[in-house]
Amino acid sequence: ADLQESDSVLRTPCYHAFHVDCLASFWWKEWEKQLEVAASGHVSKASVQCPECRGELAWEEMAALQAPLQQKEATRVANLVAELAESEAVVADEVNDSFAAVPEAVEAKTVADGDCQPEDDEVLLFEVTHHCGTCYRTRPRWNAKVGSGQVPKGVSGVVAEIVEGDTTYIRPEGCEYLLPVKGLCSSVKLIHLEKQPRSVALPKVHAKSGKTAPGSRKN
């Protein structure tokens, strides 16, 4: 549409003029694309180019866009916090079901050769599903990354425990480090959780690579 004097117009440092609402909408769409591969961030960190000449647009020079975009960012984060809280409640219910209390005293049984084996107990399995993988943490905090603890997509194993911190983390069986289930301020899913009988559970941690995870406990 033609720009009128009465319209709210923003002129970029590269001397192209846009309606404020149109450019704000364009900026937000570019940010949403980047969120598909980023675990967290703020709209002010988006990498955005001018729709006309593809010149880089700096957040600091887009004063007219900052208020509406910050309002959309606040709404996005609030929605993600609510979604994460709901997701954590579902995971907690699954874990409680998986690790139900066993009787204090269980009669010992001897299984002779050829006898039927007792039924398997269920365990909670995990698999790293994000295409960028994830990284081990030394404690339940997003910034507590292990230097050489990158975990690629496809790694799977048995969950030993679930730990709550600034998001939900799991500790793989046989490992002392933690893995985040989801991103900190994003709906990006990093790990899939599923209950299975122990007999079909995968080997500990690096089941597909055959490697031992950093911090794995030796028997």
C-alpha positions in Angstrom: 0.0 0.0 0.0 1.1 3.6 -0.6 2.5 5.4 2.4 0.5 8.4 3.5 1.8 11.3 5.6 -0.8 10.4 8.3 0.4 6.8 8.5 2.7 5.6 11.2 5.9 5.2 9.1 9.4 4.0 10.0 12.4 4.7 7.8 15.2 2.2 8.2 18.9 3.2 8.3 19.1 2.0 4.6 16.4 4.7 3.7 13.5 2.4 3.0 10.1 3.3 4.5 7.5 0.9 6.0 4.4 1.0 8.0 5.4 0.3 11.6 2.8 -2.5 12.0 3.9 -4.1 8.8 7.6 -4.1 9.7 6.8 -5.2 13.2 4.9 -8.2 11.8 7.8 -9.0 9.4 10.3 -8.8 12.3 8.2 -11.1 14.5 7.8 -13.7 11.7 11.6 -13.8 11.2 12.0 -14.3 15.0 9.5 -17.2 15.0 11.6 -18.9 12.3 14.7 -18.5 14.4 12.9 -19.9 17.4 12.4 -23.2 15.6 16.1 -23.9 16.0 16.9 -21.9 19.1 16.2 -23.2 22.6 15.7 -19.7 24.1 16.2 -16.0 23.5 14.5 -12.6 23.2 13.0 -10.9 20.2 15.7 -8.1 20.5 18.3 -10.8 19.5 16.6 -11.7 16.2 18.6 -11.4 13.0 16.5 -9.4 10.7 17.2 -7.9 7.2 15.4 -5.1 5.4 12.7 -6.6 3.2 13.8 -4.4 0.3 17.6 -4.5 0.2 18.4 -7.3 2.8 20.5 -4.9 4.8 20.9 -5.8 8.4 18.4 -4.1 10.8 19.7 -3.3 14.3 17.2 -3.5 17.2 18.7 -0.4 18.8 17.8 1.6 15.6 14.2 0.3 15.5 12.8 2.3 18.4 9.2 2.5 16.9 9.1 -1.4 16.8 10.4 -2.1 20.3 7.2 -1.5 22.3 4.8 -3.7 20.2 7.5 -6.4 19.8 8.3 -6.5 23.5 4.6 -6.8 24.3 4.3 -9.8 21.9 7.4 -11.4 23.5 6.0 -11.0 27.0 2.8 -12.8 25.8 4.8 -15.5 24.1 6.9 -16.2 27.2 3.8 -16.2 29.5 2.2 -18.8 27.2 5.3 -20.9 27.2 5.6 -20.8 31.0 2.0 -22.0 31.3 2.6 -24.7 28.7 5.8 -25.9 30.4 4.1 -26.0 33.8 1.3 -28.2 32.3 3.9 -30.4 30.6 5.9 -30.8 33.8 2.8 -31.9 35.6 2.1 -34.6 33.0 5.7 -35.8 33.2 5.6 -35.9 37.0 2.4 -38.0 36.9 4.1 -40.4 34.5 7.2 -40.7 36.8 5.0 -41.3 39.9 3.3 -44.1 38.1 6.6 -45.5 36.8 8.3 -45.5 40.2 5.4 -46.6 42.4 6.4 -47.6 45.9 7.2 -51.3 46.2 6.3 -53.4 49.3 8.8 -53.0 52.1 9.2 -56.8 52.4 9.1 -59.1 49.4 9.4 -62.8 49.7 12.6 -64.0 48.0 12.1 -66.4 45.1 14.5 -68.8 43.5 13.9 -69.4 39.8 15.3 -72.7 38.6 16.6 -73.2 35.1 13.7 -73.6 32.7 11.2 -72.0 35.0 9.2 -68.9 33.8 11.0 -65.6 34.6 9.0 -63.1 36.7 7.3 -60.3 34.8 9.3 -57.2 34.0 9.0 -54.0 35.9 8.4 -50.9 33.8 11.1 -48.2 33.3 11.0 -44.7 31.8 13.0 -44.4 28.6 14.3 -41.3 27.0 15.4 -40.4 23.5 17.0 -37.2 22.3 14.8 -36.0 19.4 15.9 -32.5 18.7 17.9 -32.2 15.5 20.6 -30.2 17.2 20.8 -32.6 20.1 21.3 -31.3 23.6 24.0 -31.0 26.3 24.7 -32.4 29.7 24.3 -30.2 32.8 26.2 -30.5 36.1 23.1 -29.3 38.0 19.5 -28.4 37.1 20.4 -25.0 35.6 20.4 -24.1 31.9 23.8 -22.4 32.1 25.5 -25.3 33.9 26.7 -27.0 30.7 29.4 -29.7 30.6 32.2 -28.6 28.3 32.4 -31.9 26.4 28.9 -33.0 27.1 27.1 -32.6 23.8 24.6 -35.3 23.2 23.4 -35.9 19.5 20.0 -36.7 18.3 19.1 -40.4 18.6 20.9 -41.0 21.9 18.6 -43.0 24.2 18.5 -44.9 27.5 16.8 -45.4 30.9 15.8 -42.5 33.1 17.1 -42.9 36.7 15.4 -39.8 38.1 13.7 -36.5 37.1 15.0 -33.3 38.6 13.2 -29.9 38.7 15.2 -26.7 38.3 14.7 -23.7 35.9 13.1 -26.4 33.7 12.7 -30.2 33.9 15.8 -32.4 33.7 16.4 -36.1 33.7 19.4 -38.1 35.0 20.2 -41.1 32.7 20.8 -44.4 34.5 24.5 -44.8 35.1 25.3 -41.1 34.7 25.9 -38.3 37.2 24.9 -35.5 34.8 21.5 -34.1 33.8 19.8 -33.6 30.4 17.0 -31.0 29.9 13.7 -32.3 28.6 12.7 -29.0 27.0 14.1 -25.6 26.2 14.1 -22.9 28.9 11.9 -20.3 27.3 10.7 -22.2 24.3 8.2 -24.9 23.4 11.0 -26.8 21.6 11.0 -30.4 22.7 14.5 -31.8 23.3 13.8 -35.3 24.7 10.9 -37.8 24.3 9.9 -39.9 27.3 8.1 -43.2 27.1 7.5 -46.1 29.5 8.6 -49.6 28.5 9.2 -53.0 30.2 12.8 -53.2 31.4 13.4 -56.3 29.1 13.1 -54.1 26.0 14.8 -51.0 27.6 17.9 -49.8 25.7 21.4 -49.9 27.2 22.5 -47.1 29.4 22.8 -43.6 27.9 24.7 -43.8 24.6 22.8 -46.9 23.3 23.2 -46.1 19.6 26.8 -44.9 19.7 28.2 -47.4 22.1 30.0 -44.7 24.0 30.0 -44.0 27.7 28.5 -40.7 28.7 30.6 -38.1 30.6 30.2 -38.7 34.2 29.0 -42.3 33.9 29.3 -44.3 37.0 31.4 -47.4 36.9 30.2 -50.5 38.7 
